[in-house]
């Protein structure tokens, strides 16, 4: 029976991993933690709802449009709100992301209302049965999508000129500018890709829960926790952190104590606090050296 909880945890953790990957990418290249990621994800998921339910599109036709919308939303946020305030302190930029989140939340309530919405599964049909393990077709889509996007993303960073420029800008912005790398364009691209990853997570998790104006906040918190656990400067750490958070959360459900199930959210973050007390930089993060 424990195998079933592991599969469920990996499926849930894959979504946290996508959210964490987007947040870490934005942070590495711009030094800004995107506290608006939840509402950007929520708004993108509502766009998916309009295509899937309102217009009757098939899932695989709607998904590329949702990804493109998330990318353009991230680009617009960086270009219109963050770049004009590029000289502001980091705390001010965090407030800007919160302001964008409030604006998107208000727009979503005006367009789609406050009632929860339900999205269809990516693939319907009977689940796959492997011994004692039951895997829904939607969970299988989550696994495949996460693997494909993660491998494609790392291939982009490792084997393309754009990826090299992104890694250079993340390591040393001034040095990258002196080498002729358009850092502002790289920042814009990073925001686009980061929000697009969140959009994928949103449209995949929405069929598992009711979509409303606040549900993605909890997903973002788990993604943020996954990023911190893996190391907020490590892209592979974001993937590993997301899977670990999902696994631990799922395994807590298997504990035959009602109190543990009620406190599983708290216990997840408690575990992260304990691990960070032992390794402050996260599992794969690099330690920060300060000159005294």
C-alpha positions in Angstrom: 0.0 0.0 0.0 2.9 2.3 0.7 3.8 2.2 -3.0 0.5 3.9 -3.8 1.4 6.8 -1.5 4.8 7.1 -3.1 3.2 7.4 -6.6 0.8 10.0 -5.4 3.6 11.9 -3.7 5.7 11.9 -6.8 2.8 13.2 -8.9 2.1 16.0 -6.4 5.8 16.7 -6.0 6.3 17.0 -9.8 3.9 20.0 -9.8 5.8 21.5 -6.8 9.0 21.0 -8.7 7.8 22.9 -11.8 6.7 25.8 -9.6 10.0 25.8 -7.7 12.0 25.6 -11.0 10.3 28.7 -12.3 10.9 30.6 -9.0 14.6 29.6 -8.8 15.2 30.5 -12.5 13.8 34.0 -11.9 15.8 34.4 -8.7 19.1 33.2 -10.2 19.0 35.7 -13.1 17.3 38.7 -11.5 17.9 38.3 -7.7 14.1 38.8 -7.2 11.9 36.3 -5.4 8.6 36.3 -7.4 5.9 36.5 -4.7 3.4 36.9 -7.5 4.0 33.5 -8.9 0.8 32.1 -7.3 -1.5 34.6 -8.9 0.3 34.4 -12.3 -0.2 30.7 -12.2 -3.8 31.1 -11.1 -4.5 33.6 -14.0 -2.9 31.3 -16.5 -5.0 28.4 -15.2 -8.1 30.5 -15.7 -7.1 31.1 -19.3 -6.8 27.3 -19.6 -10.3 27.0 -18.1 -11.7 29.4 -20.7 -10.1 27.4 -23.5 -11.0 23.9 -22.1 -14.5 24.5 -20.7 -15.6 27.8 -22.3 -14.5 27.1 -25.8 -14.3 23.3 -25.6 -10.7 22.9 -26.8 -8.9 19.6 -26.3 -6.3 19.6 -23.6 -3.3 19.2 -25.9 -4.5 22.2 -28.0 -5.0 24.4 -25.0 -1.7 23.6 -23.2 0.6 25.3 -25.7 -1.6 28.4 -25.6 -1.5 28.4 -21.8 2.3 28.1 -21.9 2.5 30.9 -24.4 0.3 33.1 -22.3 2.3 32.4 -19.2 5.5 33.3 -21.1 4.1 36.6 -22.4 2.7 37.4 -18.9 6.1 36.9 -17.4 7.7 39.0 -20.1 5.2 41.8 -19.6 5.6 41.9 -15.8 9.4 42.1 -16.2 9.3 44.7 -18.9 6.5 47.0 -17.6 6.9 46.8 -13.8 10.3 45.5 -12.8 12.7 47.0 -15.4 11.6 50.6 -14.7 12.3 50.0 -11.0 15.6 48.2 -11.7 17.6 50.6 -9.5 15.2 50.2 -6.5 16.2 48.1 -3.5 15.4 44.4 -3.6 12.7 44.8 -1.0 10.9 47.3 -3.3 11.0 44.9 -6.1 9.4 42.2 -3.9 6.6 44.7 -3.2 6.2 45.2 -6.9 5.7 41.5 -7.4 3.1 41.5 -4.6 1.3 44.5 -6.3 1.2 42.6 -9.6 -0.3 39.6 -7.7 -3.0 41.8 -6.2 -3.8 43.3 -9.6 -4.0 39.9 -11.3 -6.2 38.6 -8.5 -8.6 41.5 -8.9 -8.7 41.1 -12.7 -9.4 37.3 -12.3 -12.3 38.0 -9.9 -13.7 40.5 -12.4 -13.5 38.3 -15.4 -14.3 34.8 -13.9 -16.0 35.6 -10.6 -15.5 34.1 -7.2 -17.1 30.7 -7.7 -14.7 27.7 -7.9 -14.2 26.2 -11.3 -13.6 22.7 -12.4 -11.2 21.7 -15.2 -11.2 18.4 -17.1 -8.4 15.9 -16.8 -5.7 15.9 -19.5 -6.6 12.3 -20.4 -9.8 10.6 -19.3 -10.3 6.9 -19.0 -9.7 4.0 -16.6 -6.5 4.1 -14.5 -3.4 2.0 -15.1 -3.0 -0.9 -12.7 0.5 -2.2 -12.0 0.2 -4.8 -9.2 -0.9 -2.9 -6.1 -0.3 0.5 -7.7 -3.0 2.5 -9.4 -1.9 5.4 -11.6 -4.5 7.7 -13.1 -3.9 8.8 -16.7 -3.7 12.4 -15.5 -0.9 11.5 -13.1 0.9 9.8 -15.9 0.6 13.1 -17.9 2.0 15.0 -15.0 5.0 12.6 -14.8 5.7 12.8 -18.5 5.2 16.6 -18.8 7.5 17.2 -15.8 10.3 15.0 -17.2 10.0 16.4 -20.7 10.0 20.1 -19.5 12.8 19.5 -17.1 15.1 17.7 -19.6 14.2 20.3 -22.3 14.9 23.1 -19.9 18.3 21.8 -18.8 19.2 21.1 -22.4 18.4 24.7 -23.2 20.7 25.9 -20.5 23.5 23.5 -21.2 23.7 23.3 -25.0 22.4 26.6 -26.5 23.9 30.1 -26.7 20.8 31.5 -25.0 21.4 29.0 -22.1 25.0 30.0 -21.9 24.0 33.6 -21.7 21.5 32.9 -19.0 24.1 31.0 -16.9 26.6 33.8 -17.4 24.1 36.5 -16.4 23.1 34.4 -13.3 26.8 34.1 -12.2 28.0 37.7 -12.9 25.7 40.3 -14.3 28.4 43.0 -14.7 30.8 40.6 -16.3 28.1 39.3 -18.7 27.3 42.9 -19.7 31.0 43.6 -20.4 31.1 40.5 -22.7 28.2 41.9 -24.7 25.4 39.8 -23.3 22.1 41.6 -23.3 21.3 41.1 -19.6 18.0 42.9 -19.7 16.8 40.6 -22.4 18.0 37.6 -20.5 16.1 38.8 -17.4 12.9 39.2 -19.6 13.4 35.7 -21.0 13.9 34.2 -17.5 10.7 35.8 -16.3 8.9 34.5 -19.3 10.2 30.9 -18.8 9.7 31.0 -15.0 6.0 32.1 -15.3 5.4 29.6 -18.1 6.6 26.7 -15.9 4.2 27.9 -13.2 1.4 28.0 -15.9 2.0 24.4 -16.7 1.8 23.4 -13.1 -1.4 25.4 -12.7 -3.3 23.8 -15.6 -2.1 20.4 -14.5 -3.1 20.8 -10.8 -6.4 22.5 -11.4 -8.2 19.3 -12.4 -7.1 17.8 -9.1 -8.6 20.6 -7.0 -11.3 23.3 -7.6 -9.8 26.3 -9.3 -10.4 29.6 -7.4 -8.6 32.8 -6.6 -6.5 31.5 -3.7 -5.8 27.8 -4.4 -2.5 28.4 -6.1 -1.2 30.2 -3.1 -0.8 26.9 -1.3 0.9 25.4 -4.4 3.3 28.3 -4.5 4.1 27.9 -0.8 5.0 24.2 -1.4 7.0 25.3 -4.5 8.8 27.9 -2.4 9.5 25.3 0.3 10.8 22.9 -2.3 13.1 25.6 -3.7 14.5 26.4 -0.3 14.9 22.8 0.5 16.8 22.0 -2.7 18.8 25.2 -2.5 17.4 28.5 -3.9 20.4 28.8 -6.2 20.1 25.3 -7.7 17.9 24.4 -10.5 18.3 20.6 -10.0 17.7 21.2 -6.3 14.3 22.7 -7.2 13.3 19.4 -8.9 14.6 17.2 -6.0 13.1 19.5 -3.4 9.7 19.4 -5.1 9.7 15.6 -5.3 10.8 15.3 -1.6 8.1 17.7 -0.4 5.4 15.8 -2.3 6.7 12.5 -1.1 6.8 13.6 2.6 3.3 15.1 2.3 1.9 12.0 0.8 3.6 9.6 3.3 2.2 11.6 6.2 -1.3 10.7 4.9 -0.4 7.0 5.3 0.3 7.5 9.0 -2.7 6.0 10.9 -3.1 9.0 13.3 -5.7 11.6 12.6 -3.7 14.4 14.3 -0.7 13.7 12.0 -3.0 14.0 8.9 -4.5 17.3 10.2 -1.0 18.7 10.8 0.7 17.4 7.7 1.1 20.9 6.2 2.8 22.0 9.4 5.0 18.9 9.6 6.2 19.4 6.0 7.5 22.8 6.9 8.9 21.6 10.2 10.9 19.0 8.4 12.3 21.7 6.1 13.3 23.8 9.0 15.1 20.9 10.6 17.0 20.1 7.4 17.9 23.7 6.9 19.2 24.0 10.4 21.7 21.2 9.5 22.4 22.5 5.9 21.4 26.1 5.6 22.2 26.4 1.9 19.7 23.6 1.0 20.5 20.1 -0.4 22.2 21.3 -3.6 22.6 25.0 -2.9 26.1 26.6 -2.7 27.2 28.0 0.6 27.4 31.8 0.7 30.8 33.1 1.7 31.0 36.6 3.1 34.2 38.5 3.5 34.7 39.9 7.0 
